Amino acid sequence: MASIVVVGGTGYTGAAIVREAVARGHQVVAVSRSRPHDPVEGVRYVTGPAEQVAADVVPGADAVVATLSPRGDMAGRLVEVYTELARLAADAGARYLQIGGFSSLRPAPGAPRFVEGELAEEYRAEALEGEATRVMLAERAPEQLDWVFVSPAGSYGAWAPGERTGRYRVGGEVALVDAEGGSRISGADFAAAVVDEIENPTHHREHIGVAY
């Protein structure tokens, strides 16, 4: 059994990871600004800004999963907050899994990342900030931190929840696509991939993508 802290534990991705981890018998702390409408039995919910409460819950953790989004009052602050979470995880000797976006992946080996190309204006700021958090890990993470930056498929989110299939593929920083050229993953299968990586550490200080 691992002790897992999920920052953003009541959001779409965070809540799915919390449910998956608890179902497997792990000890889970979910950090969020507000209490969940449907709390999961066995989860310890800690409310408050991540940068204020993390120092109280990260020490002693085996893994920290960061699932915040650069929206609302977090917009423009994600790099700062994640830098502190990474430092705390390093000091605690915990693995650090940071959930990013699809746009940080590349369409082909050596090709520019999607975020470096044309993006719809309504998604551009969020994509750029998410990519900045990846750069922070790749270039400035503490040397002793065992981190993984995880990008979901292109079709992923509350608007496309999908169903649990019990399968997924894990790739590197080049986007995985199916036979029709699509890129998708359900919330449940993405959560399973994250918890599998916690239980069986396979990737270290690298960027991975998860899709069908």
C-alpha positions as CSV (number, residue, x, y, z in Angstrom):
1,M,0.0,0.0,0.0
2,A,1.3,3.4,-1.0
3,S,0.6,6.8,0.5
4,I,-0.5,9.0,-2.4
5,V,-1.2,12.8,-2.4
6,V,-3.3,14.0,-5.3
7,V,-3.2,17.7,-5.7
8,G,-6.4,18.8,-7.4
9,G,-8.1,15.7,-6.2
10,T,-11.7,16.8,-6.8
11,G,-11.2,17.8,-10.4
12,Y,-11.9,15.5,-13.4
13,T,-8.5,13.9,-13.6
14,G,-7.7,14.1,-9.9
15,A,-11.0,12.5,-8.8
16,A,-10.5,9.6,-11.2
17,I,-7.0,9.0,-9.9
18,V,-8.3,9.2,-6.3
19,R,-11.0,6.6,-7.0
20,E,-8.6,4.3,-8.8
21,A,-6.0,4.5,-6.0
22,V,-8.4,3.9,-3.2
23,A,-10.0,1.0,-5.0
24,R,-6.6,-0.6,-5.0
25,G,-6.1,-0.2,-1.3
26,H,-3.8,2.8,-1.3
27,Q,-3.9,5.5,1.4
28,V,-5.0,8.7,-0.4
29,V,-5.0,12.4,0.5
30,A,-6.9,14.6,-1.9
31,V,-6.0,18.3,-1.9
32,S,-8.5,20.8,-3.3
33,R,-9.9,24.2,-2.7
34,S,-13.3,22.8,-1.7
35,R,-14.9,19.6,-0.5
36,P,-16.2,17.2,-3.1
37,H,-19.9,16.8,-3.7
38,D,-19.5,13.0,-3.6
39,P,-16.6,12.2,-1.4
40,V,-15.0,8.8,-1.8
41,E,-15.0,6.6,1.3
42,G,-11.5,6.2,2.8
43,V,-10.0,9.3,1.3
44,R,-8.7,12.1,3.5
45,Y,-9.8,15.4,1.9
46,V,-7.7,18.5,2.8
47,T,-9.0,21.8,1.6
48,G,-7.1,25.0,0.9
49,P,-4.8,26.4,-1.7
50,A,-2.2,23.8,-2.7
51,E,0.7,26.1,-2.0
52,Q,-0.5,26.5,1.5
53,V,-1.4,23.0,2.5
54,A,1.1,20.9,0.5
55,A,3.8,21.3,3.1
56,D,1.6,19.6,5.7
57,V,0.6,16.6,3.6
58,V,3.5,15.8,1.2
59,P,6.1,14.8,3.9
60,G,5.6,11.0,4.4
61,A,4.0,10.5,1.0
62,D,5.3,7.8,-1.4
63,A,3.9,9.6,-4.5
64,V,2.6,13.1,-5.3
65,V,0.3,13.5,-8.3
66,A,-0.3,17.1,-9.5
67,T,-3.5,17.5,-11.5
68,L,-4.2,21.3,-11.4
69,S,-5.2,23.3,-14.4
70,P,-4.1,26.9,-15.3
71,R,-7.6,28.2,-15.0
72,G,-9.4,30.7,-12.7
73,D,-7.1,32.0,-10.0
74,M,-4.5,29.4,-10.9
75,A,-4.0,30.9,-14.3
76,G,-0.5,32.3,-14.6
77,R,0.6,30.7,-11.3
78,L,0.9,27.0,-12.2
79,V,4.7,27.0,-12.8
80,E,5.2,28.6,-9.4
81,V,2.9,26.2,-7.6
82,Y,4.3,23.1,-9.3
83,T,7.9,24.2,-8.6
84,E,7.1,24.2,-4.9
85,L,5.3,20.8,-5.2
86,A,8.3,19.3,-7.0
87,R,10.6,20.7,-4.2
88,L,8.5,19.2,-1.5
89,A,8.2,15.9,-3.2
90,A,12.0,15.8,-3.7
91,D,12.6,16.6,0.0
92,A,10.1,13.8,1.0
93,G,11.7,11.3,-1.4
94,A,8.4,10.8,-3.1
95,R,7.8,10.1,-6.8
96,Y,6.3,13.1,-8.5
97,L,3.8,12.6,-11.4
98,Q,2.6,15.8,-13.1
99,I,-0.3,15.6,-15.4
100,G,0.1,17.8,-18.5
101,G,-1.8,18.3,-21.7
102,F,-1.8,16.6,-25.1
103,S,-0.3,19.7,-26.8
104,S,3.0,19.1,-25.1
105,L,3.5,16.0,-27.2
106,R,5.1,15.9,-30.6
107,P,3.3,14.6,-33.8
108,A,6.5,12.8,-34.9
109,P,10.0,12.2,-33.6
110,G,12.0,15.5,-33.7
111,A,9.0,17.5,-34.8
112,P,7.9,20.6,-32.9
113,R,5.5,20.0,-30.1
114,F,1.8,20.7,-30.9
115,V,2.0,23.7,-28.6
116,E,4.6,25.3,-30.9
117,G,2.2,25.3,-33.8
118,E,-1.2,26.8,-34.5
119,L,-3.6,26.5,-31.6
120,A,-7.2,27.7,-31.2
121,E,-7.0,31.0,-29.4
122,E,-9.3,29.8,-26.6
123,Y,-6.9,27.0,-25.7
124,R,-3.6,28.7,-26.4
125,A,-2.9,30.3,-23.0
126,E,-3.7,27.2,-21.1
127,A,-1.6,25.0,-23.4
128,L,1.4,27.4,-23.2
129,E,1.3,27.4,-19.4
130,G,1.0,23.6,-19.3
131,E,4.0,23.3,-21.5
132,A,5.9,25.7,-19.2
133,T,5.4,23.3,-16.4
134,R,6.9,20.5,-18.4
135,V,9.9,22.7,-19.2
136,M,10.2,23.5,-15.5
137,L,10.6,19.8,-14.7
138,A,12.9,19.0,-17.7
139,E,15.2,21.9,-17.0
140,R,14.9,22.9,-13.3
141,A,13.6,19.9,-11.3
142,P,15.7,19.0,-8.2
143,E,18.3,16.5,-9.2
144,Q,17.1,13.9,-6.7
145,L,13.4,14.1,-7.9
146,D,12.0,11.0,-9.6
147,W,9.4,12.7,-11.9
148,V,7.2,11.8,-14.7
149,F,5.2,14.3,-16.9
150,V,2.1,12.5,-18.2
151,S,0.1,13.7,-21.2
152,P,-3.3,12.2,-22.0
153,A,-4.6,11.6,-25.5
154,G,-6.1,14.4,-27.6
155,S,-9.7,13.3,-26.9
156,Y,-9.7,13.3,-23.1
157,G,-11.7,15.2,-20.5
158,A,-15.1,15.6,-18.8
159,W,-16.5,16.3,-22.3
160,A,-15.4,12.8,-23.5
161,P,-15.4,10.6,-20.4
162,G,-15.5,7.3,-22.2
163,E,-15.7,4.0,-20.4
164,R,-13.2,1.7,-18.6
165,T,-11.7,-0.8,-21.0
166,G,-8.9,-2.1,-18.9
167,R,-6.4,-1.4,-21.6
168,Y,-4.2,1.5,-22.8
169,R,-0.8,2.2,-24.4
170,V,2.1,4.2,-23.0
171,G,4.4,6.0,-25.3
172,G,7.1,8.7,-25.2
173,E,6.7,12.3,-26.1
174,V,5.4,11.4,-29.6
175,A,1.6,11.2,-29.6
176,L,0.0,7.8,-29.9
177,V,-2.7,7.4,-32.4
178,D,-5.0,4.5,-33.4
179,A,-5.5,2.9,-36.8
180,E,-7.8,5.7,-37.8
181,G,-5.4,8.4,-36.7
182,G,-7.4,9.3,-33.6
183,S,-6.1,9.9,-30.2
184,R,-8.3,9.2,-27.2
185,I,-8.4,7.7,-23.7
186,S,-11.2,7.5,-21.1
187,G,-10.9,9.1,-17.7
188,A,-10.9,5.7,-16.0
189,D,-8.2,4.1,-18.2
190,F,-6.0,7.2,-17.9
191,A,-6.3,7.0,-14.1
192,A,-5.4,3.3,-14.2
193,A,-2.3,4.1,-16.2
194,V,-1.2,6.7,-13.6
195,V,-1.8,4.4,-10.7
196,D,0.0,1.6,-12.5
197,E,3.0,3.9,-12.9
198,I,3.0,4.5,-9.2
199,E,2.7,0.9,-8.3
200,N,5.3,-0.3,-10.9
201,P,7.7,2.6,-11.6
202,T,8.8,2.3,-15.2
203,H,9.5,5.8,-16.4
204,H,11.9,8.2,-14.7
205,R,12.5,11.9,-15.3
206,E,10.7,11.7,-18.7
207,H,7.7,12.7,-20.6
208,I,5.2,10.0,-21.5
209,G,1.8,9.9,-23.2
210,V,-1.2,7.6,-22.6
211,A,-3.8,6.7,-25.2
212,Y,-5.5,3.7,-26.8
